[in-house]
Amino acid sequence: MHNRQDDTSGPPDAVAEGAELEAVERLRESYARLREELGKVIVGQEEVVDQLLIALLANGHCILEGVPGLAKTLMISSLAKCFALTFSRVQFTPDLMPSDITGTEVIQEDRATGNRTFRFLPGPIFANVILADEINRTPPKTQAALLEAMQERHVTVGGQRHDLALPFFVLATQNPIEQEGTYPLPEAQQDRFLFKVFIGYPSYVEECAIAELTTGESDSKIDAIVPAEDVLGFQRIVRRVPAARDIVRHAVDLVRATRPSDPSSPAVVKKMVTWGAGPRAVQALLLGGKARALINGRHHLAAEDVRALARPVLRHRLVTNFSAEAEGYTPDRIVDDILKDIAPHHTHLDDDERTSRLLSA
């Protein structure tokens, strides 16, 4: 007898490197195909789609804010179809209970024996992509049940733990117009969302295209082009993207500059902000930046990736004061001032060294 060895085309290290580079290239190609597929039903909103895809690749969740009728539900359900993921929509209302989301136990009787047992009926949260529609319209107890599941990736009912399907991606919408009778998410709970994404009105040309697309006979269908298991692989690749120490320091500098008590914060922050962002914001900048780097064809994190995501990462983590409201300073405007004030550090890694770090991470 002799030991059987698998046939390989090269040394183990070379095979591993080739597999990593192939996975990165597949991610980039999948991203291009996703954008093309979503374009069948979504007109414009390129920046919004980019941020949603980046959040999914970074294994985070999003808050979406926009007026009614901007295709938020269509966008999210189409995204789930593209990734061959299960989709569930929950309409949050004042009478919604936590068990309406997580599921509940019911008594089931065996007709043959007469024995009664508890059986768990899963709620709508047991899907890959969850649309939490108008999350600010339900009481804090129900909001907390969703946010706990987002953090823990499981729910506990009747003392039994039930793991959620992976990948697990929550997109919570808020309507900025009607605030009567709502329960705004506290800042500590908003911090659990990777991004807060604003969906604005379409341009004139885009609105004309929307009118033609939605009032004719066209029935564009979304094809599943990325298997669910590939999403988990892409999320692992994102974490392996190297980040030079200078880039990490820049992300930390930006976040610390949002805190009025920090000596490095600019004057506008000290005047307009009550509370700044915490360490989760640094994690969001780095993970989101790594995903952005990969879909833009780079194997390393750059300062431009971190700075490009500063608004969606920081806008819901800043607590502004009365001075900001009186002078018309929005969180986005404050973030823009911080970006002007905080310059990135310089790194001296060349492209070959950055690629080698990705492969050896």
MIPAZA-334499 format. One record per residue (C-alpha): residue in one letter; x, y, z; residue number from 0. Coordinates in steps of 0.02 Angstrom, whole numbers. Each point is the difference from the previous one (the first is absolute). Last residue first. Layout:
BEGIN
- A/X/Y/Z/NUM
...
//
This chain:
BEGIN
- A/-188/1871/355/360
- S/134/-73/-114/359
- L/-91/29/-164/358
- L/-59/174/47/357
- R/173/46/63/356
- S/77/-57/-164/355
- T/-119/114/-95/354
- R/50/149/106/353
- E/185/-38/-23/352
- D/-20/-10/-189/351
- D/-101/162/-5/350
- D/132/102/93/349
- L/-12/40/184/348
- H/62/175/46/347
- T/-146/68/100/346
- H/-43/182/28/345
- H/-124/59/131/344
- P/-167/69/-52/343
- A/-49/182/31/342
- I/-125/46/136/341
- D/-73/177/-17/340
- K/-86/-18/-169/339
- L/-69/-170/49/338
- I/-63/73/164/337
- D/-90/139/-93/336
- D/-85/-129/-111/335
- V/-52/-99/155/334
- I/-79/157/73/333
- R/-97/30/-160/332
- D/-60/-180/0/331
- P/-55/14/182/330
- T/-109/149/-49/329
- Y/46/177/48/328
- G/-147/116/-32/327
- E/53/137/120/326
- A/-141/-28/126/325
- E/9/-189/-14/324
- A/188/-1/27/323
- S/-14/119/147/322
- F/-136/-109/77/321
- N/115/-150/12/320
- T/57/-138/-118/319
- V/15/-183/47/318
- L/115/-81/-127/317
- R/-8/-187/-31/316
- H/-134/6/-134/315
- R/106/106/-118/314
- L/164/-92/37/313
- V/2/-156/-109/312
- P/-106/64/-145/311
- R/101/163/-7/310
- A/175/-70/27/309
- L/-16/-131/-136/308
- A/101/91/-134/307
- R/131/49/130/306
- V/40/-181/44/305
- D/11/-55/-181/304
- E/104/152/-47/303
- A/124/-41/139/302
- A/39/-165/-86/301
- L/-32/-180/50/300
- H/94/-131/-100/299
- H/-33/-124/-139/298
- R/-74/129/-120/297
- G/-125/-28/-140/296
- N/-138/120/49/295
- I/-107/-140/71/294
- L/147/-49/110/293
- A/34/175/67/292
- R/-183/29/42/291
- A/-5/-160/103/290
- K/156/54/95/289
- G/-73/174/28/288
- G/-159/-73/74/287
- L/104/-105/120/286
- L/114/146/46/285
- L/-132/136/16/284
- A/-120/-116/92/283
- Q/135/-54/125/282
- V/44/181/33/281
- A/-185/41/25/280
- R/-15/-144/124/279
- P/130/90/106/278
- G/-123/138/48/277
- A/-68/151/-95/276
- G/-26/172/76/275
- W/-114/71/132/274
- T/-60/179/24/273
- V/52/70/-168/272
- M/-17/177/-69/271
- K/130/109/89/270
- K/137/-125/39/269
- V/-30/-82/-168/268
- V/13/165/-97/267
- A/161/43/94/266
- P/91/-154/-64/265
- S/25/-156/107/264
- S/181/-42/41/263
- P/-14/43/187/262
- D/-141/-128/19/261
- S/-148/55/107/260
- P/-102/53/-153/259
- R/12/-176/-72/258
- T/-15/-6/-190/257
- A/189/23/-21/256
- R/25/-169/86/255
- V/-89/-84/-146/254
- L/105/85/-134/253
- D/163/-30/93/252
- V/-42/-185/24/251
- A/-30/-21/-186/250
- H/164/91/-36/249
- R/93/-110/124/248
- V/-65/-155/-89/247
- I/60/72/-165/246
- D/172/37/73/245
- R/12/-177/68/244
- A/-23/-71/-174/243
- A/-160/-99/-24/242
- P/7/-173/-75/241
- V/-155/-81/-77/240
- R/-32/-160/96/239
- R/-164/60/75/238
- V/-71/28/-175/237
- I/47/-178/-51/236
- R/-107/-72/140/235
- Q/-151/101/-56/234
- F/27/-59/-179/233
- G/-4/-181/58/232
- L/-162/28/95/231
- V/-75/80/-156/230
- D/60/-146/-106/229
- E/-105/-118/107/228
- A/-157/99/-47/227
- P/28/-31/-185/226
- V/32/154/-109/225
- I/-94/22/-166/224
- A/-182/-18/46/223
- D/-96/79/-143/222
- I/-113/152/19/221
- K/-149/9/-117/220
- S/-46/151/-104/219
- D/-186/13/-37/218
- S/-21/134/-133/217
- E/-182/34/-41/216
- G/10/185/37/215
- T/-34/108/153/214
- T/151/-48/105/213
- L/139/18/-127/212
- E/-65/159/-82/211
- A/-27/90/165/210
- I/167/-59/67/209
- A/90/63/-156/208
- C/-82/171/19/207
- E/51/2/183/206
- E/179/-42/-49/205
- V/8/144/-125/204
- Y/-68/124/128/203
- S/117/-63/137/202
- P/-62/-123/130/201
- Y/-50/56/175/200
- G/117/-49/141/199
- I/36/-162/91/198
- F/108/31/154/197
- V/100/-147/66/196
- K/46/-23/182/195
- F/141/-125/5/194
- L/70/-137/114/193
- F/-155/-8/110/192
- R/33/-44/182/191
- D/31/184/40/190
- Q/-183/35/-35/189
- Q/-37/-95/161/188
- A/111/111/107/187
- E/-70/155/-87/186
- P/-177/-46/53/185
- L/-115/-55/-142/184
- P/-144/121/-22/183
- Y/-167/-62/67/182
- T/-137/74/-109/181
- G/-171/70/42/180
- E/25/158/-101/179
- Q/160/-5/-102/178
- E/-72/6/-175/177
- I/127/62/-127/176
- P/166/-89/31/175
- N/-68/-175/-36/174
- Q/121/-127/68/173
- T/56/-163/-79/172
- A/95/-143/83/171
- L/109/-111/-108/170
- V/54/-158/87/169
- F/125/-124/-77/168
- F/30/-177/62/167
- P/116/-111/-102/166
- L/-34/-118/80/165
- A/-167/-67/64/164
- L/-39/36/182/163
- D/42/-116/142/162
- H/-138/-54/119/161
- R/42/-8/185/160
- Q/-126/-82/116/159
- G/-50/76/166/158
- G/-180/23/-56/157
- V/58/106/-147/156
- T/181/55/-23/155
- V/48/86/-163/154
- H/161/-12/-101/153
- R/120/109/-97/152
- E/55/84/163/151
- Q/7/180/-60/150
- M/-142/2/-126/149
- A/-105/-113/112/148
- E/20/124/142/147
- L/-47/143/-116/146
- L/-160/-86/-53/145
- A/-55/-36/178/144
- A/49/176/53/143
- Q/-114/78/-131/142
- T/-144/-103/68/141
- K/27/62/178/140
- P/34/177/-63/139
- P/-177/18/-71/138
- T/-30/-7/-189/137
- R/-12/143/-123/136
- N/188/38/-5/135
- I/34/-162/-94/134
- E/-91/67/-152/133
- D/24/-159/-103/132
- A/121/-127/74/131
- L/54/-80/-163/130
- I/88/-162/46/129
- V/124/-89/-116/128
- N/57/-176/43/127
- A/-163/-62/75/126
- F/-52/-58/173/125
- I/-56/173/58/124
- P/-173/-37/-69/123
- G/-42/-105/152/122
- P/42/-183/29/121
- L/-137/-111/76/120
- F/75/-98/143/119
- R/-94/-156/56/118
- F/-46/-37/179/117
- T/-60/-176/35/116
- R/-166/-81/43/115
- N/-24/-187/11/114
- G/-168/-70/-53/113
- T/84/-156/-67/112
- A/-70/-11/-176/111
- R/-62/178/-13/110
- D/170/72/46/109
- E/-42/172/67/108
- Q/100/157/-42/107
- I/12/145/121/106
- V/71/156/-81/105
- E/167/86/25/104
- T/32/170/-76/103
- G/94/89/-138/102
- T/132/136/-2/101
- I/-99/137/-87/100
- D/-179/-18/61/99
- S/75/-64/164/98
- P/71/175/30/97
- M/-175/77/-11/96
- L/-68/116/-136/95
- D/-141/112/63/94
- P/83/166/-44/93
- T/40/-60/-178/92
- F/156/-65/-85/91
- Q/-31/-78/-170/90
- V/114/-150/-10/89
- R/68/-54/-170/88
- S/90/-165/-24/87
- F/125/-52/-134/86
- T/92/-164/-29/85
- L/165/21/-90/84
- A/41/-47/-180/83
- F/124/146/-2/82
- C/-89/92/-141/81
- K/-169/-42/78/80
- A/51/80/166/79
- L/53/160/-89/78
- S/-165/4/-92/77
- S/-93/-10/166/76
- I/104/145/67/75
- M/-23/113/-152/74
- L/-185/-38/-18/73
- T/-30/40/183/72
- K/94/166/-10/71
- A/-82/48/-165/70
- L/-3/189/32/69
- G/-188/7/30/68
- P/0/59/180/67
- V/130/127/59/66
- G/174/-59/44/65
- E/104/-75/138/64
- L/85/-167/-11/63
- I/84/-73/154/62
- C/127/-133/-42/61
- H/73/-161/68/60
- G/177/-71/-5/59
- N/89/-154/-69/58
- A/130/105/-94/57
- L/-59/-76/-166/56
- L/-180/46/44/55
- A/50/177/51/54
- I/97/22/-163/53
- L/-149/-58/-101/52
- L/-116/121/90/51
- Q/123/143/-21/50
- D/21/-31/-185/49
- V/-188/-10/-27/48
- V/-22/168/87/47
- E/138/80/-104/46
- E/-74/-64/-162/45
- Q/-176/62/41/44
- G/-42/9/-186/43
- V/-142/-106/-68/42
- I/-27/-165/90/41
- V/-89/-141/-93/40
- K/121/-61/-133/39
- G/143/99/79/38
- L/2/-128/140/37
- E/69/-128/-123/36
- E/137/116/-63/35
- R/55/47/175/34
- L/0/-182/49/33
- R/103/-48/-153/32
- A/133/128/45/31
- Y/3/-60/181/30
- S/13/-181/-55/29
- E/152/43/-107/28
- R/85/83/148/27
- L/-40/-144/116/26
- R/61/-126/-129/25
- E/164/96/-15/24
- V/23/-7/188/23
- A/-39/-187/2/22
- E/124/-32/-142/21
- L/134/98/93/20
- E/-30/-106/155/19
- A/1/-164/-97/18
- G/162/47/-88/17
- E/82/44/165/16
- A/-52/-167/74/15
- V/66/-96/-152/14
- A/165/94/7/13
- D/18/-37/185/12
- P/-38/-185/-27/11
- P/132/-18/-138/10
- G/-67/-23/-176/9
- S/-128/-79/-113/8
- T/-72/-115/131/7
- D/-45/-183/-6/6
- D/-58/-65/168/5
- Q/115/-125/78/4
- R/-30/-186/23/3
- N/120/-87/118/2
- H/63/-164/-70/1
- M/-52/-179/24/0
//
